[in-house]
Amino acid sequence: MGSRARGGIIDGAGLLLVVLMSQSSAAAQDPKQKNSYVQNIELCNGSAHTSIEARIEGCTELIGAGRDSAAALPIAYNNRGNAYTAKGDYDRAIQDFDQSIKLNRTYTKAFNNRGVAYLRKGEYDIAIEAFDEAIRLDSKYSGAFANRAEAHLKKNEFDRAARDYDEAIRLDPNLEAAWNGRCWTRAILGALQAALDDCNKALQSTSNSAAAYDSRGLVYLKLGQLGAAINDYSSALRFDPSLASALYGRGLAKRKTGDEAGGDTDISAARRIQAGIGDDFTRYGVR
């Protein structure tokens, strides 16, 4: 699939409200403790571009204090899990999501986010099981459908991915990641005009998405519009110079225009980043 997720990953974050202070008599009676408590809530919520380490620290303080309600603790574990996921510490993230779910068996965001952690860890079947449960609990959870589609893409289950993207978009037409993911999926399946429409829709929402330009580049490559493909791949590489699929696709397009040297350079660079990228493109129907 290249080096970047097609549809993006959607992390559902919980929100710990400041009114939780009323649940702690000690915090209410001690102004210093009250201020510290409010600050930890804000940190755990990830307010104001809070750093990952500060988010973890704020959630840890709330969890360790052990004085919040049964509704608040699952959120604190979920939010800390999200921070660990952002840090790339997937095992700790999964432990926190497990604890969040143990405390609240119907907390859909924790199931979704556990799926995200397993997806990033490369354990796709377990990720799908988590997304399945999130969707079972909330059949309108568009993000979980988009995330499950991503897991199916990773397993080369393109028809299943397309169906999940269809549902994600039906539930939330403003979900940019799903439009991009469906563009890529449709391009692989050969529904090229529909794929092009999806990519254009994704790029209307954001003009700085390497993945969206990369997806549209594949569409143009398969349509034989080589100049447009090279332009889109170059745009993708401006935002992500190490995106193997964009390098390889641009290399193929350059070769087809007669630029053998330029094509070989791009393809060699792509293979250094991802050794099996050529096999991926063969599977996509491009040689």
Secondary structure as GFF3:
##gff-version 3
##sequence-region A 1 287
A	DSSP	three_ten_helix	18	23	.	.	.	ID=ss1
A	DSSP	alpha_helix	25	29	.	.	.	ID=ss2
A	DSSP	alpha_helix	31	45	.	.	.	ID=ss3
A	DSSP	three_ten_helix	47	49	.	.	.	ID=ss4
A	DSSP	alpha_helix	52	65	.	.	.	ID=ss5
A	DSSP	alpha_helix	72	87	.	.	.	ID=ss6
A	DSSP	alpha_helix	90	103	.	.	.	ID=ss7
A	DSSP	alpha_helix	108	121	.	.	.	ID=ss8
A	DSSP	alpha_helix	124	137	.	.	.	ID=ss9
A	DSSP	alpha_helix	142	154	.	.	.	ID=ss10
A	DSSP	alpha_helix	158	171	.	.	.	ID=ss11
A	DSSP	alpha_helix	176	189	.	.	.	ID=ss12
A	DSSP	alpha_helix	192	205	.	.	.	ID=ss13
A	DSSP	alpha_helix	210	223	.	.	.	ID=ss14
A	DSSP	alpha_helix	226	239	.	.	.	ID=ss15
A	DSSP	alpha_helix	244	256	.	.	.	ID=ss16
A	DSSP	alpha_helix	260	273	.	.	.	ID=ss17
A	DSSP	alpha_helix	277	283	.	.	.	ID=ss18
###
